[in-house]
Amino acid sequence: MSSRNEKALVLSGLYPATITPFKADLSVNYEALARHLKETVHTPGVKGIAVNAGLAEILQLSDEEKQKILKLAREVMLPGQTLISGIEGRGPAAVKDGLLAKKAGADVLLVLNPFDARPYRRLAQNPESVYQFYKILDEQVDLPMIVFQYPDQSGCAYSLESLIRISSIPNVVAIKAACGTVTRYVQIWEALHDKLTILAALDSPPLLGMILHGVHGALIGISVIDTPKWVELIDAAICGDAVKAQKIHREFCIPIMDGVFENQEPSSPTSEVACVKEALMQLGQIPNSLVRPPAVNVTEAHRAHVRQGLISSGLIKS
């Protein structure tokens, strides 16, 4: 398949990546999760959601929890919406996780980078190694896949040649372009936008430059905070309304990006997931901001910083 429109699945619009709320004992709070998922996915314009991904603390979830979360998400979703599940692992572990997600009702897999381990990192630059990994998932799981492209500084970002190589695999349908810079995003867009869906994914100011250059949609965790605004932003960019997109980005997105993600330049070990949860808690949507170890919970300083971001964006009053 050589065309995006000939792929097994064509994605477009906003796909928020959701969180996993916990109780005080750090067990999954399924009641709070159901509210969070429903509020997110029932936002007009949302085309689907991602669960069990990085923001959902996939590395700290059991197989049983991941299955329950997928089934719960399916129950609250609207007809026609797409359910995305994160998967992680290398070789047989990735296949197992993919089959688990498929059985539990996922429509598409968000594949976390399997080369994010020191002995394998250089292999992300090798097109054949990348191709063989995704080919195995294509054949043994047989579900549409979104490739998670990490920033260059991660040490395991795929080379452009690797992304081009795997674009021919039938079930590789999209790239989550969390590539860190506008320059790298432009390179990916220019090489692949007619072959795959390109989903912008950045929780910092360069997002605007990315989506105004060209975008099919976004798969982004920060969009669970006042999801309607993020729908507006992505729709404006898709429609070429740069003035509207710039206004939303400047007045709303910038304060949230700073307040919650510190523009992806963290000043401490505090978990970005905990800060997202803190924002949702301050907005009255979940009961606490707890994360599972080894992730670090928010401090009072971070609570204040998140609050200032919510005030500056107009979401709460001072």
N, C-alpha and C positions, 0 to 999 in steps of 0.2 A: 504494500500500500504506500503510495507516495503523497497522497493528499490528506490534509486534516479532515476534510469532510467525508473521507472514505474510511475513517477509523471506526472502531467498534463503539466509541462513545465520543461525542463532541460536547465539550463543556463551555459555558459562557456565563458571565456574571459573577456574583459574590458567593463564596463558600466559606463561611466562618469556621475556624477551628475552635472547638469547644473545650471547656475545662472539665475536670472531675472533682466535684465537691466531696469533702470528707467530713465525717463526724469527729467529735473530740477524741475518740479512740483510734482515729485514722482509718476506720472502715469506710467504704463508699457510702455516701449519703444519697441513696437512689431517689428519695423523694425530692430533695433539692436538685438533683441532676435532672429529673423529669421536668421540673419547672424551667430550669436553665435551657435545656434542649428545646422545649416547646416555645419559650419566649424568643429564642434565637431563630428557629426554623419557621415560625409563623410570621416573621417580619416580611411584609410585602416586598417582593423583589429578590429575596434570598432563594438561590437555586438548589441549595443542598447544604449539608454540614459535614465536617470532618470530626470524627471521634477517635479516641485511642491514639492520638498523635502526640507530638512533643508537648504541647500546651496541656494535654490531658494526662501527662506523666506516664506515658506508655511504659517506660522502663521500670515503673513501680507498680504496674498492674499485673494481676495474675491472669492466666488464660480464662478462668471462670469469670472474672470481673469483666474482661474485655468482651466476652460473649454476651453477658447480661447487658452491658452498656449498648452494644450494637442492637440487641433486640428491643431495648427500651427506646432507642433513637428511632427505630423503624416504626414503633407504635405511635409516636407523636408526630412523625413527618407527614407532610401533605402529599397527595398523589402527584407524581411527576418529578418530585425532588430526588436528588442524588445523595446516597449515603456513602461517604468515603470513610475508610478505616485505615489508620496508620498500621504498618507492619515493620518489624525490625528483625535483624539477624542476618547470618551468613549461611549460604548453602542450605542444608536440610532445615535449619531453624527458620529461615525465611519462608521456605515452602510450607512448613507446619503452620506458621503464623498466618500465611495467606489463605490456606485451606480452612483454618479456624474462622477467619473473618468471612470467607465466602459462605460457609455453612451457617453462620449467624446472621447473614442477610446483607452483607456489604455489596454495593454496586461496583465499587472501584477501590483499588488499593493505593494508598500514599506510601511509597516505598522509601523508608529512611535509608540513608547511605550505608551500604554494607561494608564499605571500605574504611569506615571510621574506627579503625584499630591500627595501631602502629605498624605491624608487619605488612598490612595491606594498603596503607594510604597511597603509596606511589602507584598502585594499580588502578586508581580512579583516573589516571592519566592515560591508561592503556586501553584503547578502544576494544580490543579483543576480550580482555578480562571483563570489562563492563558488559559487553554484548553477551558473553556466555552466561553471566549471572541473570540478566533479564530474560534471556532465552529460556533458561530453566524455569523461571516463574511463569513465563508465557505458556509453556508446554504443560507444566505440572499443576498449576493453579488455574490457568485459563480465565482470568478476570482482568478487565481494563486496569491499567496502572498509570499513576502519576509519579514521575521521577522527581525526587527532592534534590534540587541543586543547591548545595551549601556555598557559603562565601569562600573566596580563595584562601582567606586566612585560616580556615578550618584545617587546611592541609590535606583535605580529601575531596575537594570539588572536582567534578568531572571535567575533563578537557572538552572543548567544543567538538573535537573530532570524535570523542566518545559519545556525546549526545547525538551527533549526526548519525553515527553508526547504529545506535539503538532505535533511531526514529523509524527504521524499516520494520521493526518487530510489530506484528499486528496489534497486540494488546498494550503497547506503549502509546498512550493517547495524549499525554500532557506533561509539562514540566512546571513544577512549583519553583519559580525563579527567585529564590531567596539569596541572590548572588552578591548582595552587598553594595555594588556600585552600579551607576547608570551605564557606564562603559561596558561592563560585562553583560548587563541585561540587553543592551542594544545589539551586541554581538550575537547573543542567543536569539533574539527576536528576528534579526535580519536573516540568520541562517535557517531558522526552523518554523517561523510563524505560519507558513503555508503547509507544513507537514504535521505539526502538533499544536495542541492548545497551549498557549503560554499564559500562565497564571502568575501575576505579580505577587510577591510575598516579602514584604519588608516592613518592619515596625519603626522606621526612622525616616527622616526628611527626604532622602533620595527617592522615596516611593513616587513622588509627584513626577519627577523627570522620567521615570520608567513608564508610568501609565500614559503619560502624554506622548511618549514616543510611539507607543502602540501596545495594545493589551486586549486579550480576549476575556479576561476576568481576573479574580484574585482569590487566593486561598490563604487567609491571614488570621492569626490569632487575636490580634488587637481589635478586630471587628466584632467581637462579642460585647464590646463596650459601646453602647448606643449603636446597635447594628443598623438602624435606618439611615444614619449619616453616612456609613460606609457604603451602603447600597447606592446612595446619591452620588458619592464620589466616583465609584467605579462606573456607574451608568453614564455619568457626565463624560468621563474619559473615553468610554467606548463610543459615545455619540460625537466625540470631538469638541465638546464644549469646554475649552480650556479655561475660560474665564470662571465658570461655575466651579470647576474642579480646583482651580487655584484658590478660590475664596474658601471653599470647604477645608482644603488642606491647611491653609494659613490659620483660619480662625478656630477650627475644631481639631484637626489631626495633630498639628504641631504640639499643642499643650498636652494631649493624651500621650503622644509618642515620648515626650520628655518625662511626663509625670509617672508613667507606668514602666516604660522600657529604657528610660534614660538614653533615648536615641540609640539603643543597642551598643552603648559604651558604658557598661556597668561600673560603678565605683566601689562595689563591695560584693561579697559572696551571696547576698540576698537573691533569692530565686525570682526570676522574671515572672514565673507562673504565680508565685505568691503575690506579686504586685498586681497582676491581672485579677486574681481572686480578691485582693484587697479593694480594688476599684469596684468590683461587682458587689462586695459586701457593703461598701459605703453607699452604693446606689440602692441598697435594700434587696438585692436579688439572690444572695446566698448568705448563710448564717456565719461563715468564718472564712479566713484566708489560709487555712492550714495546708501544708504540703507534706508529703512523706519524705523522711530522711533517705539519702543524705542531703536533699535540697534544704535550703535555709529559709526559715520563716521571716516575715517582714519585721523590721525594727520600728520604733516610734518615729525615727527620722524618715523612714520610707513611707510610713503611714501619712505623715505630714506632706511629703513630696507628692504622693498619689493624690491626696486631697487637693493640693494646689492645682494639679493638672486638671482635676474634675471641675474646680471652680473656674479656672481660666478658659476651659472649653465650654462653659455655660451649662454643665450638667447638674451642678449643685450650687447653692448659694453660700457665700462666705459667712 
